[in-house]
Amino acid sequence: MESRTMKSLRSVLGVSLMTAACVAAPHAFAAEKAVVYQAFQSIQYLPLYVAIDEGLFTKNGLDVQKITAGSGAQGVAAVIGGHGDFSLQDPMTAVLANLKGAALTNVAMIVSGVPVWMVAPPNSPIKSLADVKDQTVSTAIPPSTSTYLLQNLLKEKGMSSVKLNTVAIGTEIAPVTAGRAAAATMYQPQVEQALASGYKIVYDFAKQYDGVYAFSTIDTLKSTLEKRPQMVQSFVTAIAEAEKLMQTNPQVAYRVAVQEFPSLEKSVVEAAVKRLLDQKIYPANPSISKQAFQAGLDLQISIGNIKAGEVTYESAVNNSFAEKASKP
C-alpha cells in the first residue's frame, strides 16, 4: 500500500505533467494547414520558397503545402473550387475571374516589377529596340505577360512591322538559335543562360517599370478573409519576413534558389537572383501599391482584356494584411 507521501507526490507530478503538456500543446499541435497553388515553379516566386524553406510559415503557426498548378488560371480555379487557400500568379488572372463572378482579392506582392528582357546574339547588329524594326522577335505563346508587354511596347513605338514568333514559355531562345528570329523576349533564368552564352540585353522591361508593377501576387477568396483572418495574416506575415530576409541577407536568397533549382548551374541561378534583387523585381515588403496595381491593369486595358473603368484597386486588392505585416 502506498504511503500518503507517495500518493501526494504522484498527484503533484501528475498535475505538473498535465500542466507541461498543456503549455507544450500549442507549439506541437497548433500549426494550421494552408495550401497555396503556384502557376509554375519559377525563380520569380523565390519569396514564397524562402518562406517555406527557411521555416517562416512554421514560425508563424502554419503548415503550408505548395502545389504547382501548371498555369495561373488553374491555380485560381483551384482556390475558387475550394482545393486551395491561396494562389500565386498574375493578379489580373484573379481580376478576370472576378469579372466572371468569382470573389477573389489580392493580398500580398511576390513579384513587384517586370522580370522580362529582350536579348540578341553576340554578333547581332541589333543593339536596341529600334533595331528590331522589320525583324522577327520570339516570345511566349499568349496568355503571357511578357508577350502582352512586348505587343504593347511595339504598339506605343509604332513598330507594327515587327513580327512575333510565339513558342512555349521557356523556349524563347530556340527560334533565335535556329535563325527564325532576330531577338527573344524572355524571363529568368533563361535570360542569364543566354547571357552566359554571349547574348546581350537589347531592351530592359524591368528598367522601364523600376519595380512598380504588380506582376505576381498572392490571392485568396474574400470569404477566407472573413472566416480565417488570422491564418491569412500569418501567411502574409511570413511572406513579409521572407522578403525582408532576402533584401538584408541575399546569401539566403541565393542558397534557397540553388536548392529549389538543382538542375541549373549555380552561377546562372545566383546571377538571376542578383539581377532580380538589383532591379527591384523582388519586393522589399508584400504591400500592393495602387500605382503598381494600376500598371498591370493598364496593360490589360490596352490589350482589350478589361474595359476602362471596369475594375478598381479597391475592388481587387485588400492591402490591410500586408500593411500590418510590413510595420517595423
PALUMMI-231220 format. One line per 8 residues: number of its first residue (from 1); their letters; for each residue z, y, x of N, C-alpha, C. Coordinates in steps of 0.1 Angstrom, whole numbers, plus 5000, padded with zeros to 4 digits. Each point is the difference from the previous one (the first is absolute). Example, Ala and Ser with C-alpha at 12.3 -4.5 7.8 and 13.67 -1.06 7.14 Angstrom:
1) AS) 5078 4943 5132 5000 5012 4991 5000 5012 5009; 4993 5011 4996 5000 5011 5009 5008 5011 4992;
This chain:
1) MESRTMKS) 5000 4988 5009 5000 5012 4991 5000 5012 5009; 4991 5010 4996 5000 5012 5008 5012 5009 4998; 5004 5006 5011 5011 5010 4999 4995 5012 4993; 5010 5008 4995 4996 5013 4994 4993 5009 5010; 5004 4999 5012 4993 5009 5011 4986 4996 5001; 4997 4987 5001 4986 4996 5001 4992 5004 4988; 5005 4998 4988 4993 5004 4988 4997 5015 5000; 5010 5007 5004 4998 5015 5001 4989 5004 5010;
9) LRSVLGVS) 5000 4993 5011 4990 5002 5011 4986 4997 4995; 4999 4988 4993 4987 4997 4995 4995 5010 4989; 5009 5005 4992 4997 5009 4990 4995 5013 5006; 5007 5005 5011 4996 5012 5007 4986 4998 5006; 4998 4989 5007 4988 4997 5007 4988 4999 4989; 5003 4994 4989 4990 4999 4989 4995 5014 4996; 5010 5008 4997 4997 5014 4996 4992 5007 5010; 5004 4999 5013 4993 5006 5011 4986 4996 5001;
17) LMTAACVA) 4998 4987 4999 4986 4995 5001 4991 5004 4989; 5006 5001 4988 4993 5005 4988 4996 5015 5002; 5010 5007 5005 4997 5014 5003 4989 5002 5010; 5001 4992 5011 4990 5001 5010 4986 4997 4995; 5000 4989 4991 4987 4996 4994 4994 5011 4992; 5009 5007 4992 4995 5011 4992 4994 5011 5008; 5007 5003 5011 4995 5011 5009 4987 4996 5006; 4999 4988 5004 4988 4996 5007 4988 4997 4991;
25) APHAFAAE) 5003 4998 4987 4989 4996 4991 4989 5010 4999; 5003 5013 4999 4989 5010 4998 4990 4999 5012; 5005 4998 5012 4991 4999 5012 4992 4988 5000; 5006 4989 4995 4993 4987 5001 4991 4998 4988; 5003 5005 4988 4993 4996 4988 4994 5012 4993; 5002 5012 5004 4995 5011 4992 4986 5005 5002; 4993 4993 5010 4986 5004 5003 4991 4999 4987; 4994 5011 4996 4992 5000 4988 4985 4997 5004;
33) KAVVYQAF) 4994 4991 4993 4986 4996 5003 4990 5011 4995; 4990 5002 5008 4990 5009 4997 4987 4995 5006; 4989 5001 4992 4987 4995 5005 4990 5012 5001; 4994 5001 5012 4990 5011 5002 4986 4993 5003; 4990 5004 4993 4986 4996 5002 4993 5010 5009; 4995 4996 5011 4991 5009 5008 4986 4997 4998; 4991 5010 5000 4986 4998 4998 4995 4990 5011; 5003 5003 5012 4995 4992 5012 5012 5000 5010;
41) QSIQYLPL) 4998 4991 5010 5009 5001 5012 4993 5010 5009; 5006 5012 5001 4993 5011 5007 5010 5007 5009; 4995 5004 5012 5008 5007 5010 5004 5014 4994; 4992 5005 4990 5004 5012 4994 5013 4999 4992; 5003 4988 4996 5012 4997 4992 5013 4997 5008; 4999 5004 5013 5011 4997 5009 5014 5004 4996; 5002 5011 4993 5014 5004 4995 5006 4989 4992; 4992 4993 4991 5005 4989 4992 5005 4989 5009;
49) YVAIDEGL) 4992 4996 5010 5003 4989 5009 5012 5003 5009; 5002 5013 5004 5012 5003 5008 5012 4999 4991; 4999 5004 4987 5012 4999 4991 5004 4985 4998; 4990 4991 5000 5003 4986 4998 5005 4994 5013; 4992 5002 5011 5003 4993 5012 5013 5005 5007; 5003 5013 4998 5012 5005 5006 5012 4999 4991; 4999 4993 4989 5012 4997 4992 5004 5012 4992; 4992 5010 4998 5004 5012 4993 5002 4998 4985;
57) FTKNGLDV) 4991 4991 4994 5002 4997 4986 5013 4992 4998; 5003 4991 5009 5012 4992 4999 5012 5009 5002; 5000 5010 5009 5010 5010 5001 5003 5007 4988; 4990 5002 4992 5001 5008 4987 5002 4991 4988; 5004 4987 5003 5003 4991 4989 4989 4993 4993; 4988 5000 5006 4988 4994 4994 4995 4988 5007; 4995 4990 4993 4993 4989 5005 4985 5002 4996; 4992 5005 5009 4986 5004 4996 4990 4989 5004;
65) QKITAGSG) 4992 4997 4991 4989 4990 5003 4986 5008 5000; 4993 4999 5010 4987 5006 5001 4989 4991 4997; 4991 5003 4991 4988 4992 4996 4987 5008 5002; 4990 4994 5006 4987 5006 5002 4991 4997 4988; 4996 5011 4993 4993 4998 4987 4985 4998 5003; 4994 5006 5010 4986 4998 5003 4992 5013 4996; 5006 5008 4992 4995 5014 4997 5010 5008 4993; 4998 5013 5000 5010 5009 4994 5000 4998 4985;
73) AQGVAAVI) 4989 4997 4993 5000 4998 4986 5008 4987 4996; 4999 4990 5009 5007 4987 4997 5015 5002 5001; 5004 5009 5010 5014 5003 5002 5006 5007 4989; 4993 5010 4995 5004 5008 4988 5001 4991 4988; 4990 4991 4998 5000 4991 4989 5012 4991 5000; 5004 4996 5012 5012 4991 5001 5012 5007 4995; 5002 5013 5004 5011 5008 4995 5000 5002 4985; 4988 5003 4995 4999 5002 4985 5003 4987 4993;
81) GGHGDFSL) 4996 4989 5006 5002 4987 4994 5014 4994 5002; 5009 5008 5007 5014 4995 5002 5002 4991 5011; 4990 4998 5008 5001 4990 5011 5006 5006 5013; 5000 5014 5000 5005 5007 5012 5007 5012 4995; 5009 5005 5009 5007 5013 4997 4993 5012 5005; 4993 4998 5011 4993 5012 5007 4987 4995 5004; 4991 5010 5002 4987 4997 5007 4997 5011 5009; 4992 4997 5010 4997 5009 5011 4985 5001 5001;
89) QDPMTAVL) 4994 5012 4998 4985 5002 5001 4998 5014 4998; 4987 5004 4998 4996 5014 4996 5007 5004 4987; 5007 5011 5000 5007 5004 4988 4991 5002 4988; 4987 5003 5003 4990 5002 4989 4997 4987 4993; 5003 4989 5006 4998 4987 4992 5010 4999 4989; 5012 5005 5003 5011 5000 4989 4996 5011 4990; 4995 5011 5004 4996 5011 4991 4989 4995 4991; 4990 4993 5005 4989 4995 4992 5005 4990 4990;
97) ANLKGAAL) 5010 4992 5004 5006 4990 4991 5007 5007 4988; 5007 5011 5004 5007 5008 4989 4990 5006 4990; 4988 5003 5005 4990 5006 4991 4995 4989 4990; 5003 4988 5003 4996 4988 4991 5012 4995 4992; 5011 5007 5001 5012 4996 4992 5012 4995 5007; 4999 4999 5014 5012 4995 5007 5010 5012 5001; 5012 4996 5005 5011 5011 5002 5006 4998 5014; 4992 5004 5010 5005 4999 5014 5003 5013 5005;
105) TNVAMIVS) 5008 5001 5011 5003 5012 5007 5001 4997 5014; 4996 5010 5008 5000 4999 5015 5013 5005 5005; 5007 4993 5009 5014 5004 5004 5002 5002 5015; 4991 4995 5008 5002 5001 5014 4987 5001 5008; 4999 5008 5010 4988 5001 5008 5001 4990 5012; 4989 4993 5002 4999 4991 5011 4990 5004 5010; 4989 5005 4995 4989 5005 5009 4997 5015 4996; 5004 5009 5008 5000 5014 4996 4988 5008 5005;
113) GVPVWMVA) 4990 4994 5006 4988 5007 5005 4988 4991 4998; 4989 5003 5006 4988 4992 4998 4997 4992 5013; 5003 4987 4999 4997 4992 5012 4986 4995 5002; 4991 5010 5000 4986 4997 5000 4993 5008 5011; 4991 4993 5008 4993 5007 5011 4985 4994 5000; 4991 5009 5004 4986 4996 5002 4998 4998 5015; 4994 4989 5003 4998 4997 5014 4985 4997 5003; 4996 5002 5012 4986 4997 5004 5000 4993 5014;
121) PPNSPIKS) 4989 4993 5003 5000 4993 5013 5001 5009 5012; 5004 4995 5012 5002 5009 5011 4988 5008 5005; 4988 4994 4999 4988 5007 5005 4992 5006 4989; 5006 5001 4988 4993 5006 4988 4999 5015 5002; 4989 5006 4995 4998 5015 5000 5009 5006 4990; 5006 4992 4991 5009 5006 4989 5013 5004 5007; 5003 5013 4999 5013 5005 5006 5008 5007 4989; 4995 5003 4988 5007 5006 4990 4994 4996 4986;
129) LADVKDQT) 5007 5005 4990 4995 4997 4986 4986 5005 4998; 4996 5011 5005 4987 5006 4998 4989 4991 5006; 5003 4992 5010 4990 4991 5006 4997 4988 4992; 5007 4997 4989 4997 4988 4992 4990 5004 4989; 4995 5012 5000 4989 5004 4990 4988 4991 5002; 4996 4995 4988 4988 4991 4999 5003 4986 5006; 5013 4997 5003 5003 4987 5006 5007 4992 4989; 5003 4987 5004 5008 4991 4991 5014 4998 5006;
137) VSTAIPPS) 5010 5001 4991 5014 4998 5004 5005 4988 4993; 5007 4991 5007 5006 4989 4993 5014 5003 4995; 5003 4995 4989 5013 5003 4994 5004 4988 4990; 5012 5000 4995 5005 4989 4992 4994 5001 4986; 4999 4988 4994 4994 4999 4987 5011 5006 4990; 4995 5009 4991 5009 5006 4991 5006 4990 4990; 5012 5002 4994 5008 5012 5002 5008 5000 5013; 4998 5010 5008 5007 5002 5013 5001 5015 5002;
145) TSTYLLQN) 5012 5004 5004 5002 5014 5002 4992 5005 5011; 4998 4992 5011 4992 5004 5011 4986 5004 4996; 4994 4992 4991 4987 5002 4996 4999 5013 4990; 5010 5001 4992 5001 5012 4991 5001 5013 5008; 5008 4999 5010 5002 5012 5009 4987 5003 5007; 4993 4990 5005 4987 5002 5007 4990 5006 4990; 4999 4994 4988 4990 5006 4990 5003 5014 4997; 5013 5003 4998 5004 5013 4996 4997 5010 5012;
153) LLKEKGMS) 5003 4996 5012 4997 5009 5011 4985 5003 5002; 4992 4989 4998 4985 5002 5001 4995 5009 4989; 5006 4999 4989 4997 5009 4988 5003 5014 5003; 5012 5002 5006 5005 5014 5003 4991 5006 5011; 4995 4992 5009 4992 5005 5011 4985 5001 4997; 4997 4995 4988 4985 5001 4996 4992 4990 5008; 5006 4988 5004 4993 4991 5008 4996 4988 4992; 4992 5002 4990 4995 4990 4991 4991 4990 5007;
161) SVKLNTVA) 4994 5003 5011 4991 4991 5007 5007 4989 5007; 5013 5000 5001 5007 4989 5007 5001 4988 4991; 4996 4989 5005 5000 4987 4992 5013 4992 5003; 5005 4993 4991 5012 4992 5002 4997 4985 5000; 5006 4993 5009 4998 4985 5001 5014 4995 4997; 5003 4995 4988 5013 4996 4996 5002 4985 5003; 5012 4997 5006 5003 4987 5004 5015 4997 4997; 5004 4987 5001 5014 4997 4998 5009 5008 5009;
169) IGTEIAPV) 5011 5004 4994 5010 5008 5008 5004 4992 5012; 5001 5007 5011 5004 4993 5013 4988 4996 5008; 4988 5000 4994 4988 4996 5008 4990 5012 5001; 5005 5012 4999 4991 5012 5000 4992 5002 5013; 5006 4994 5011 4993 5002 5013 4988 4991 5002; 4999 4989 4992 4990 4990 5001 4986 5006 4999; 4997 5008 4990 4986 5006 4998 4997 5009 5012; 5010 5006 5007 4997 5008 5011 4996 4992 5012;
177) TAGRAAAA) 5007 4989 5003 4997 4991 5011 4987 4993 4998; 4996 4998 4987 4987 4994 4997 4989 5009 4999; 5002 5013 5002 4990 5010 5000 4995 5005 4986; 5009 4996 4989 4996 5004 4987 5007 5013 4995; 5009 5005 5009 5006 5013 4997 5003 5007 5013; 5000 5014 4999 5002 5008 5012 5015 5002 5003; 5008 4999 4989 5015 5003 5002 5007 4992 4989; 5013 4999 5001 5008 4993 4990 5013 5008 4997;
185) TMYQPQVE) 5003 5000 4987 5013 5006 4995 5010 4989 4998; 5012 5001 5007 5009 4988 5000 5015 5004 5000; 5008 4990 4997 5014 5001 5000 5005 4995 5014; 5013 5000 5002 5007 4993 5011 5003 4986 4996; 5000 4990 5009 4999 5002 5015 4986 4999 5005; 4990 4999 4990 4986 4999 5004 4996 5011 5009; 5005 5012 4997 4997 5012 5008 5004 4998 5015; 5012 4996 5002 5004 4998 5014 4993 4988 5007;
193) QALASGYK) 4996 4990 4992 4992 4989 5006 4986 5006 5004; 4994 5009 4992 4988 5006 5004 5001 5009 5012; 5011 5008 5000 5002 5009 5011 5002 4992 5013; 5007 4989 4999 5002 4991 5012 4987 4995 5006; 4990 4999 4991 4986 4996 5004 4991 5011 5004; 5006 5012 5001 4992 5011 5005 4995 5010 4989; 5002 4996 4987 4996 5009 4990 5007 5013 5000; 4995 5010 4993 5006 5014 5000 5002 5004 4986;
201) IVYDFAKQ) 5010 5008 4997 5002 5006 4987 4991 5012 4998; 4993 5000 4990 4991 5012 4997 5004 5008 4988; 5009 4995 4992 5006 5008 4989 5014 4994 4997; 5009 5009 4998 5014 4997 4999 5005 5004 4986; 5000 4991 4990 5005 5003 4987 5015 5003 5000; 5007 4994 5009 5015 5002 5002 5003 5015 5003; 4992 5005 5009 5002 5014 5004 4996 5010 4989; 4991 4996 4992 4995 5008 4988 5012 5002 4991;
209) YDGVYAFS) 5008 4990 4997 5011 5001 4990 5014 5002 5007; 5001 4998 5013 5012 5003 5007 5013 4995 4994; 5000 4987 4995 5012 4994 4995 5003 5004 4986; 4992 5008 4993 5003 5004 4986 4990 4994 4990; 5002 4987 4998 4991 4993 4991 5008 4987 4996; 5002 4998 4987 5007 4988 4995 4990 4989 5000; 4999 4993 5011 4990 4989 5002 5005 4987 4995; 5013 4997 5002 5006 4987 4995 5014 5003 4997;
217) TIDTLKST) 5004 4995 4988 5014 5002 4995 5005 4988 4994; 5014 5000 4998 5006 4990 4992 5001 5004 4986; 4996 4992 4990 5001 5003 4986 5008 4989 4993; 5005 5003 4988 5008 4991 4992 4998 5004 4986; 5005 4992 4991 4999 5003 4985 5011 5011 4997; 4997 5009 4991 5010 5009 4996 5012 4994 4994; 4998 4988 4993 5011 4993 4994 5009 4995 5011; 4995 4997 5012 5009 4995 5011 5009 5011 5004;
225) LEKRPQMV) 4995 5012 5000 5009 5012 5004 5011 5001 4990; 4998 4997 4988 5010 5001 4990 5010 4989 5000; 4995 4988 5002 5008 4988 5000 5007 4996 5013; 4994 5004 5011 5005 4996 5013 4999 5012 5010; 5006 5011 4997 4999 5012 5008 5006 4998 5014; 5011 4993 5001 5006 4998 5013 4992 4991 5009; 4993 4990 4994 4991 4991 5008 4989 5009 5006; 4994 5008 4991 4989 5009 5005 5005 5009 5011;
233) QSFVTAIA) 5012 5006 4998 5005 5009 5010 5003 4993 5014; 5005 4987 4999 5002 4993 5012 4987 4996 5007; 4990 4997 4992 4987 4997 5006 4994 5013 5007; 5000 5011 4994 4995 5012 5006 5008 5005 5011; 5013 4998 5000 5009 5004 5011 4997 4992 5012; 4997 4987 4999 4997 4991 5011 4986 5005 5006; 4991 5004 4992 4987 5005 5004 5002 5013 5008; 5009 5008 4995 5003 5013 5007 5006 4997 5014;
241) EAEKLMQT) 5009 4990 5001 5006 4997 5012 4990 4994 5010; 4990 4992 4995 4990 4995 5008 4991 5011 5006; 4996 5009 4992 4991 5011 5004 5007 5009 5010; 5013 5003 4998 5007 5007 5010 5002 4993 5013; 5002 4987 5000 5001 4992 5012 4987 5000 5007; 4989 4999 4994 4987 5000 5006 4998 5013 5008; 5004 5011 4994 4998 5013 5006 5009 5002 5012; 5013 4996 4999 5009 5002 5010 5000 4989 5011;
249) NPQVAYRV) 4995 4989 4997 5000 4989 5010 4986 4992 4998; 4989 5006 5005 4987 4994 4999 5000 4985 5005; 5008 4997 5010 5000 4987 5006 5003 4989 4989; 5008 5004 4990 5002 4990 4989 4987 4998 4992; 4993 5011 4997 4988 5000 4993 4990 4991 5008; 4999 5001 5013 4991 4992 5008 5003 4986 4999; 5013 4997 5002 5005 4986 5000 4997 4993 4986; 5003 5007 4989 4998 4994 4987 4985 4998 4998;
257) AVQEFPSL) 4992 5009 5004 4986 4999 4997 4994 4988 5008; 5004 4999 5013 4995 4988 5008 5005 4987 4994; 5012 5000 4994 5005 4988 4994 4992 4997 4987; 4996 5010 4992 4993 4998 4988 4985 4997 5001; 4995 5004 5012 4985 4997 5002 4999 4993 5014; 5005 4987 5000 4999 4993 5013 4986 4996 5005; 4990 5000 4991 4987 4996 5004 4992 5011 5007; 5006 5013 5000 4993 5011 5006 5006 5002 5014;
265) EKSVVEAA) 4992 5006 5009 5005 5004 5013 5011 5010 4999; 5011 4998 5008 5011 5009 4999 4996 5014 5003; 4992 5002 5009 4995 5014 5004 4993 5007 4988; 4993 4992 4993 4993 5006 4988 5010 5004 4989; 5009 4991 4998 5010 5002 4989 5008 5013 5004; 5005 5000 5012 5008 5012 5004 4992 5013 5000; 4987 4999 5004 4992 5012 4999 4998 5005 4986; 4998 4990 4991 4999 5004 4986 5012 5006 4994;
273) VKRLLDQK) 5012 4995 5003 5012 5005 4995 5003 5014 5006; 4997 5002 5013 5002 5013 5006 4991 5010 4993; 4987 4997 4998 4992 5010 4993 5004 5003 4986; 5005 4990 4993 5005 5002 4986 5012 5008 5000; 5009 4999 5010 5012 5008 5001 4996 5014 5004; 4992 5002 5010 4996 5013 5006 4993 5008 4989; 4992 4994 4992 4992 5007 4990 5006 5001 4986; 5013 4997 5000 5008 5001 4987 4996 4991 4989;
281) IYPANPSI) 4994 4989 5003 4996 4990 4990 5012 4993 4995; 5010 4997 5009 5013 4995 4996 5009 5012 4996; 5005 5001 4988 5008 5012 4996 5013 5000 5007; 5006 5012 5001 5014 5001 5005 5010 4996 4990; 4996 5001 4987 5009 4996 4989 4991 4996 4988; 5006 4993 4990 4992 4995 4989 4996 5010 4989; 5004 5012 5001 4997 5010 4990 4985 5001 4998; 4995 5001 4987 4986 5002 4997 4999 5015 4995;
289) SKQAFQAG) 4994 5008 5009 4999 5014 4996 4989 5002 4990; 5001 5011 4992 4990 5003 4991 4986 5002 5006; 5000 5007 5012 4988 5002 5007 4993 4987 5005; 5008 4991 5005 4995 4987 5005 4994 4992 4988; 5007 5000 4989 4995 4993 4988 4987 5006 4995; 5000 5014 5000 4988 5007 4995 4988 4997 5008; 5002 4998 5013 4989 4998 5009 4993 4986 4996; 5008 4990 4997 4995 4988 4996 4993 5001 4986;
297) LDLQISIG) 5007 5007 4991 4994 5002 4987 4987 5007 5000; 4999 5010 5009 4988 5008 5001 4988 4992 5004; 5002 4990 5009 4990 4991 5004 4995 4992 4988; 5009 4994 4992 4996 4992 4988 4993 5009 4990; 5004 5012 4998 4992 5009 4991 4986 5003 5005; 4999 5002 5014 4987 5002 5006 4990 4989 4998; 5005 4988 5001 4991 4988 4999 4998 4996 4985; 5008 5006 4991 4998 4998 4986 5009 4989 4994;
305) NIKAGEVT) 5009 4995 5007 5009 4989 4995 5010 5006 4990; 5004 5013 5002 5010 5006 4992 4995 5014 4996; 5002 5004 4988 4996 5013 4995 5010 5011 5004; 4995 5012 5003 5009 5011 5003 5010 5003 4989; 5013 5001 5003 5010 5003 4990 5005 4988 4993; 4995 4988 5003 5004 4988 4993 5013 4994 5006; 5003 5003 5012 5012 4995 5007 5008 5011 5006; 5013 5000 4999 5008 5010 5007 5010 4993 5010;
313) YESAVNNS) 5005 5007 5010 5009 4995 5009 5013 4995 4993; 5004 5008 4990 5013 4997 4993 4998 4987 4992; 4988 4997 4995 4999 4988 4992 4998 4987 5009; 4997 5002 5013 4996 4989 5008 5011 4997 5011; 5008 5009 5003 5010 4999 5011 5014 5003 4996; 5009 4991 5004 5015 5003 4999 5005 5001 5014; 5002 5012 5005 5004 5002 5014 5015 5000 5002; 5008 4998 4989 5015 5002 5001 5006 4990 5009;
321) FAEKASKP) 4995 4988 5000 5006 4989 5008 4997 5003 5015; 4988 5004 5003 4996 5004 5014 5008 5012 5005; 5002 5010 4991 5007 5012 5004 5014 4996 5004; 5007 4992 4991 5013 4996 5003 5001 4992 5013; 4991 4991 5002 5000 4992 5012 4997 5008 5013; 4993 5011 4998 4996 5008 5012 5011 5010 5004; 5011 5002 4992 5010 5009 5004 5007 4996 5012; 5004 5009 5009 5007 4996 5012 5014 4993 4997;
